[in-house]
Amino acid sequence: MTNADLFAETEGFLTAIQDQVIPTRNYKKYILKQPNIDEMCRRCGKESEKIQHITAACEQLAPTEYVKRHDGLAQVIHQKLAEAADLIEDKSPYYTYTPASVLENDNFKLYRNRSILTDKTILFNRPDITFMEKKTKNTFLIERAVPNTHNLAKTITDKQNKYQELANEICAMCGSKIQLK
């Protein structure tokens, strides 16, 4: 974490989460052994309030907080790709960066959350990030997720299956080499 450009408070909070010492209801009931504690999640009330539930499984947080986390990760990836491909010159901090939907120069194209037009109608044609190397005709379809460890393998498989038809169609249309990331 020495080069992560994190605020000290953020680093401390991440360490506390990793050590599982955040005072969740489950922690208070079973570790601190406080009496009369309801362990159920205070947001959804359906599962035990544990770190794993809060960070990746609460249905009340999914439409807002998980989407913010997903989009924040996309910002960082987009910025690093744009910098590496010389598509942007401004080296602003990741938390102030606003990604453009299309960046292009003589060597690269970078799309963010943009539909890819194909000859055939494809249901899933809007990956989070599409990065194309013009000279080598390599195309990277980058789809992010921030799953918990218990469903990591399933999430990877689901994302790859979701965009396989798009990858095949791009290969057929352009002769590109596709990598799903």
C-alpha positions as CSV (number, residue, x, y, z in Angstrom):
1,M,0.0,0.0,0.0
2,T,3.0,2.3,-0.1
3,N,2.3,3.5,-3.6
4,A,-1.5,3.2,-3.7
5,D,-2.1,7.0,-3.3
6,L,-4.6,6.2,-0.6
7,F,-5.7,8.6,2.1
8,A,-4.4,7.5,5.6
9,E,-8.0,7.1,6.7
10,T,-8.8,4.9,3.8
11,E,-5.8,2.7,4.4
12,G,-6.7,2.4,8.1
13,F,-10.3,1.5,7.2
14,L,-9.1,-1.2,4.7
15,T,-6.8,-2.7,7.3
16,A,-9.7,-2.8,9.8
17,I,-11.9,-4.6,7.2
18,Q,-9.1,-7.0,6.3
19,D,-8.7,-7.8,10.0
20,Q,-12.5,-8.1,10.4
21,V,-12.6,-5.7,13.4
22,I,-15.3,-3.5,12.0
23,P,-18.1,-3.3,14.7
24,T,-20.8,-5.1,12.6
25,R,-23.8,-6.5,14.4
26,N,-22.4,-10.0,14.0
27,Y,-19.0,-8.9,15.5
28,K,-20.8,-7.3,18.5
29,K,-22.9,-10.3,19.2
30,Y,-20.3,-13.1,18.7
31,I,-16.9,-11.6,19.3
32,L,-17.7,-8.8,21.8
33,K,-20.5,-11.0,23.3
34,Q,-22.8,-8.0,23.8
35,P,-26.2,-9.0,25.1
36,N,-29.4,-8.3,23.3
37,I,-27.8,-7.6,19.9
38,D,-29.8,-8.5,16.8
39,E,-27.2,-9.8,14.3
40,M,-29.3,-9.2,11.2
41,C,-28.3,-6.5,8.7
42,R,-29.6,-3.1,9.6
43,R,-30.1,-2.3,5.9
44,C,-31.9,-5.4,4.5
45,G,-32.7,-7.3,7.6
46,K,-32.3,-10.6,5.7
47,E,-28.8,-11.9,6.5
48,S,-26.3,-11.7,9.3
49,E,-24.5,-8.4,9.2
50,K,-20.9,-9.5,8.5
51,I,-18.2,-7.8,6.5
52,Q,-18.8,-10.2,3.6
53,H,-22.5,-9.3,3.5
54,I,-21.9,-5.6,3.7
55,T,-19.2,-5.5,1.0
56,A,-20.8,-7.8,-1.6
57,A,-24.2,-9.3,-0.7
58,C,-26.7,-6.8,0.7
59,E,-29.5,-6.2,-1.8
60,Q,-30.1,-2.7,-0.4
61,L,-26.6,-1.6,-1.2
62,A,-26.4,-3.2,-4.6
63,P,-28.2,-0.5,-6.7
64,T,-26.2,2.4,-5.2
65,E,-23.0,1.7,-3.3
66,Y,-21.9,-1.4,-5.3
67,V,-22.5,0.6,-8.6
68,K,-20.4,3.5,-7.3
69,R,-17.6,1.0,-6.4
70,H,-17.8,-0.7,-9.8
71,D,-17.7,2.7,-11.6
72,G,-14.8,4.0,-9.5
73,L,-12.8,0.9,-10.4
74,A,-13.6,1.6,-14.1
75,Q,-12.3,5.1,-13.7
76,V,-8.9,4.0,-12.4
77,I,-8.6,1.3,-15.2
78,H,-9.6,3.7,-17.9
79,Q,-7.2,6.4,-16.7
80,K,-4.2,4.0,-16.5
81,L,-5.0,2.6,-20.0
82,A,-5.4,6.2,-21.4
83,E,-2.1,7.3,-19.8
84,A,-0.2,4.2,-21.1
85,A,-1.5,4.7,-24.6
86,D,-0.8,8.4,-24.6
87,L,-4.5,9.2,-25.1
88,I,-4.4,11.8,-22.3
89,E,-1.7,14.1,-21.0
90,D,-3.2,15.2,-17.7
91,K,-1.9,13.1,-14.8
92,S,-4.6,14.1,-12.4
93,P,-5.3,12.0,-9.3
94,Y,-7.6,9.0,-9.9
95,Y,-10.4,10.5,-7.7
96,T,-10.7,13.6,-9.9
97,Y,-10.4,11.9,-13.3
98,T,-13.5,11.9,-15.5
99,P,-13.3,9.3,-18.2
100,A,-14.4,10.2,-21.8
101,S,-16.6,7.8,-23.6
102,V,-14.2,7.7,-26.6
103,L,-10.4,8.4,-26.7
104,E,-8.4,7.8,-29.9
105,N,-5.0,8.4,-31.5
106,D,-3.1,6.9,-34.4
107,N,-2.3,3.7,-32.4
108,F,-5.2,3.1,-30.0
109,K,-8.9,3.4,-29.4
110,L,-10.4,3.4,-25.9
111,Y,-14.1,3.2,-25.3
112,R,-15.9,3.4,-22.0
113,N,-19.4,2.0,-21.6
114,R,-20.1,2.3,-25.3
115,S,-22.1,-0.1,-27.5
116,I,-20.1,-1.9,-30.1
117,L,-21.9,-2.1,-33.5
118,T,-21.7,-5.4,-35.2
119,D,-23.3,-7.0,-38.3
120,K,-25.3,-9.3,-36.2
121,T,-27.6,-8.2,-33.3
122,I,-25.9,-9.1,-30.1
123,L,-27.6,-8.8,-26.7
124,F,-24.5,-8.0,-24.7
125,N,-22.6,-5.5,-26.8
126,R,-21.6,-2.9,-24.2
127,P,-18.5,-3.9,-22.2
128,D,-17.3,-1.6,-19.5
129,I,-14.1,-0.8,-21.4
130,T,-13.0,-1.6,-24.9
131,F,-9.3,-1.1,-25.7
132,M,-8.1,-1.5,-29.3
133,E,-4.6,-1.6,-30.6
134,K,-4.9,-0.5,-34.2
135,K,-1.6,-1.8,-35.6
136,T,-1.7,-5.3,-34.1
137,K,-5.5,-5.5,-34.3
138,N,-5.8,-6.7,-30.7
139,T,-9.0,-5.8,-28.9
140,F,-9.5,-6.1,-25.2
141,L,-13.0,-6.3,-23.8
142,I,-12.7,-5.4,-20.2
143,E,-15.6,-6.1,-17.9
144,R,-15.1,-5.5,-14.2
145,A,-16.7,-7.0,-11.1
146,V,-15.9,-6.7,-7.4
147,P,-17.2,-10.0,-6.1
148,N,-16.6,-11.6,-2.8
149,T,-14.3,-14.6,-2.6
150,H,-17.2,-17.1,-2.3
151,N,-18.5,-16.3,-5.8
152,L,-15.4,-15.2,-7.6
153,A,-15.1,-18.2,-10.0
154,K,-18.8,-18.0,-10.9
155,T,-18.5,-14.2,-11.6
156,I,-15.5,-14.7,-13.9
157,T,-17.3,-17.5,-15.8
158,D,-20.5,-15.5,-16.1
159,K,-18.7,-12.4,-17.5
160,Q,-16.7,-14.4,-20.0
161,N,-19.8,-16.2,-21.2
162,K,-21.8,-13.0,-21.4
163,Y,-19.3,-11.4,-23.9
164,Q,-18.1,-14.4,-25.8
165,E,-20.6,-13.9,-28.6
166,L,-19.5,-10.2,-29.0
167,A,-15.8,-11.4,-29.1
168,N,-16.6,-13.9,-31.8
169,E,-18.5,-11.3,-33.9
170,I,-15.6,-8.8,-33.6
171,C,-13.2,-11.4,-34.7
172,A,-15.4,-12.3,-37.7
173,M,-15.9,-8.6,-38.7
174,C,-12.4,-7.2,-38.2
175,G,-10.0,-10.1,-38.0
176,S,-9.1,-8.8,-34.6
177,K,-7.6,-11.0,-31.8
178,I,-9.9,-10.6,-28.9
179,Q,-9.1,-11.0,-25.2
180,L,-11.8,-11.0,-22.6
181,K,-10.5,-9.4,-19.3
